[in-house]
Amino acid sequence: MYAIVEIAGQQFKVAKDQKVYVNRLAGEEGDSVSFDKVLLTADGDDITLGAPAIDGALVGAKINRHLKGDKVIVFKKKRRKGYRVKNGHRQALTEILIEGIDLKGGKKATSTKKAEPKKEEVKKEAPKNETKTDKKSEDLSQNTVVELREMAKEKGVEGYSSMKKAELIAALS
């Protein structure tokens, strides 16, 4: 069984009785800590996935020791300028031992989703007192410029290729 858990801003794949080096945690050596931001757990083929974290899941750990990581040398140089800077850095780490993974209240990941029925939109009826030209101009305004130009070409309107949409609607109505 393993889990993917977020510890101190980083994600780790952990299993029981595994030693993990993480960024320095608050606490003394020998203290027990628990992490509740468990993103995924797996036990063979049984996978539990959180969205984003699994509710109620905990990973228990014990702080073994605090230490410093290997030295990282940062060397900066600019050619022909006489600029050279050498710095070193040792990251503060904590060694933890994973004691157990607890899945209280975890939900199983499902791959099938129920499709929600689509709601049909109800179209509003236009008022009956409109004239036919108003309806025709309304219909024309819903068309694109390309469609209006094709209509003008079929109707025999001259200069339709340089007209704007409003001019095309006026010429067609």
N, C-alpha and C positions, 0 to 999 in steps of 0.2 A: 504494500500500500504506500502511495506517495501523495503529496499535496504540493500545489503551487501557492505560495504564501508571500505576501508583501511585508517585508521587514525593513524598517528605516528607509523607506522610499525605493527599495529595490526588490525585485521578484526573485524568489529562490524555489527550486524544486527540492523538497525535503522528504525524508523518510525517517522512520523510527530508528533511534540509536545512531544517527548521523551527526557528525561534527560540521558546523557551518561557521565561516568567518564573515561577520557582518560589520557595518559601520558601528562605532562606539555606542553602546546602549547605556542608559542610566541604570544604575544598580550595582550592587557589590558582588564579588565572586561568591558563588554558591546560591545566589537568589534564583527563584523560579520566576519566569516570565511567560506570558501567553500572548499569542497573536491571533486577533479575530478577523483579520482581513485575508481570509482563505478564498482564493479565486477558483480553484479546481481541486478535486480529489479523485483519485482513481484506485480501485481495488480490483485488479484483473481486468475484466471487461466491463465492470460496473463503474461508470464515470458520472460524477456529480459536478455540474457546472454552475457557477454563480453568475449573477447579473447585477452588479459587477462582483459582489462577494456572496458567499454562501452564508445565509442567516443561521446563527447558532453554532457554526463550526469554529473550533479552536485548535490551535497548535501549541502544545505546551513545550517549554524548553527550560534548560538550566544554564546559567552563566558559569562557564568553566574558568575563564580568565580574561583579563584585558591585556592587550599587547599592541605593539606597533608593527605595521607591515614593512615590507622590503623598501629600501630607499629608492626613490625615483629621482633621477637627475634631470633637471631642466636647464638646457644650455641654449642661450640665445646669442646670435652673432649676425652682424651686418658686414658684408664684404667691403673692404677698402675704406671703412669708416672708423676703425679702431674700437668698435663697440663689441664687447664680449661680457656676458653675464652668466654666471653659473649658480644655480639654486638647487637645493635638494629638498625632498619632501618625504615624510614617512606618515602614512595614513594611520589614524587611531582605529583599532579594530577590537572586536569582542568575539571570543570563541564561545559558541553556544552548542549544547548537546540537545538534540530533539528527543523529548521524552515520550511524546505520543500525539496522535492526531485524533480529535474527537469530532464526530459528525452530528451532534444533537440538532435536530430540526432541519437538516439539509434536504433539499428537494432534488429529485432525479432530473437529469436533462432529458428532454423529449425532442425528438427530431421532427415529429409531425405536428403541425399547427392546424387548428380548426379554422376553416375559411368562414369569415363573416359574410352573411348575405348582403348584397349591395342594395342600398335603398334607391328606389326609383324617384327621380326628380319629377315633381309635378309642375307642368308648364302653366303659367298664368295666361288666361285668355285676354286678348286685346279688347279694349272698349269698342263697342259696335258703332259709335258715332264717327269713327275716322273715315275719311274719304279714301277712294282707291289710289289717288296720287300720293297721299301720305304713306300708305302701306307700301307703295312701289318705291318711294324714296327711302323708306326705312329699310326695305329689303336691299336696295342698292348700296346703302351705307354699310351693310354687313359684309359686302363683297370686298375682295382685295382689288388693288389697282390693276393688276394683270387681268383679272376677270372682267373688270369694267372696260378695259381697253379692248378685250375680245368682243364684248357686247357692242361697243361703239363701232368696231370694224364691221361686224355683221350688219349693223343698222345703216352703215355708210356715212358715218360722221367724219368730216375732214379734220385733220390736225389732231387726232386723238392721241398720237404717240407723245406729244409734248404737253398734254393736259395733266393737271393735278387731279386728285380724287374728287374734290368738290366740283370742279369744272366738268368732270366726266359724269357725275351724278346729275348735274343741272342739264347737260346735253342729252342725257338718256331719258329724263323725265319730261 
